[in-house]
Amino acid sequence: MGKLRIRLIIYMASLCLIVSVLFLTCFNSWMEINKNKREKQQLEERYNKLVDKEDELSDEVNKMQDPEYVAKYAREKYLYTKDGELIIDVSN
């Protein structure tokens, strides 16, 4: 009876150890999967922002091909004037 009891205790301890190792392995894998999902979501958001920025810059490049737009842009942004024009700064 004593040997049977010791053998049963050893089997139960081994089973508990195996289950614990499997649980920890699964838990670590689950944590890694969740971390990767969060990182993927952040990278997708960043990608979408960069795509939007690329669209804006492409539009700006296309607009800069038009000489009239470039002239208007330079007058507004850098306060250039045509002959006979006056600049009045009202930014105060």
C-alpha positions in Angstrom: 0.0 0.0 0.0 2.9 2.4 0.8 4.6 1.9 -2.6 1.3 2.4 -4.5 0.7 5.7 -2.6 4.2 7.0 -3.3 3.8 6.0 -7.0 0.4 7.8 -7.1 1.9 10.9 -5.6 4.8 10.9 -8.1 2.4 10.5 -11.0 0.1 13.3 -9.7 3.1 15.6 -9.1 4.4 14.9 -12.6 0.9 15.5 -14.1 0.7 18.8 -12.2 4.1 19.8 -13.5 3.3 19.0 -17.1 0.0 20.8 -16.9 1.7 23.8 -15.4 4.4 23.9 -18.1 1.7 23.6 -20.8 -0.4 26.4 -19.2 2.6 28.7 -19.0 3.6 28.0 -22.6 0.0 28.7 -23.8 -0.2 31.9 -21.6 3.1 33.3 -23.0 2.0 32.5 -26.5 -1.4 34.3 -25.9 0.4 37.3 -24.5 2.7 37.5 -27.5 -0.3 37.2 -29.9 -2.0 40.1 -28.1 1.1 42.2 -28.2 1.4 41.6 -31.9 -2.2 42.5 -32.5 -1.8 45.8 -30.7 1.4 46.5 -32.6 -0.3 45.6 -35.9 -3.2 48.0 -35.1 -0.8 50.8 -34.3 1.2 50.2 -37.5 -2.0 50.1 -39.6 -3.1 53.5 -38.1 0.4 54.9 -38.9 0.2 53.5 -42.4 -3.2 55.1 -43.0 -1.9 58.4 -41.8 1.1 58.2 -44.1 -1.1 57.2 -47.1 -3.3 60.3 -46.4 -0.2 62.5 -46.1 1.1 61.0 -49.4 -2.3 61.9 -51.1 -2.0 65.5 -49.8 1.5 65.8 -51.0 0.7 64.3 -54.4 -2.2 66.9 -54.7 0.2 69.7 -53.8 2.8 68.5 -56.4 0.1 68.4 -59.0 -1.0 71.9 -58.1 2.6 73.2 -58.2 2.7 72.2 -61.9 0.3 75.1 -62.6 2.2 78.4 -62.9 -0.8 80.4 -61.8 -1.1 78.4 -58.6 2.6 78.8 -57.9 2.3 82.6 -58.3 -0.7 82.8 -56.0 1.0 80.5 -53.5 4.1 82.6 -53.4 2.1 85.8 -53.0 0.1 84.4 -50.1 2.9 82.5 -48.4 5.9 84.7 -48.9 4.1 88.1 -49.3 5.4 88.6 -52.9 3.5 91.2 -54.9 2.7 91.9 -58.5 3.8 95.2 -60.0 1.6 97.9 -58.5 0.3 95.8 -55.6 0.7 96.8 -51.9 0.9 94.5 -49.0 -1.0 95.4 -45.9 -0.2 93.2 -42.9 -3.2 92.9 -40.6 -2.0 89.9 -38.5 -1.9 91.9 -35.2 
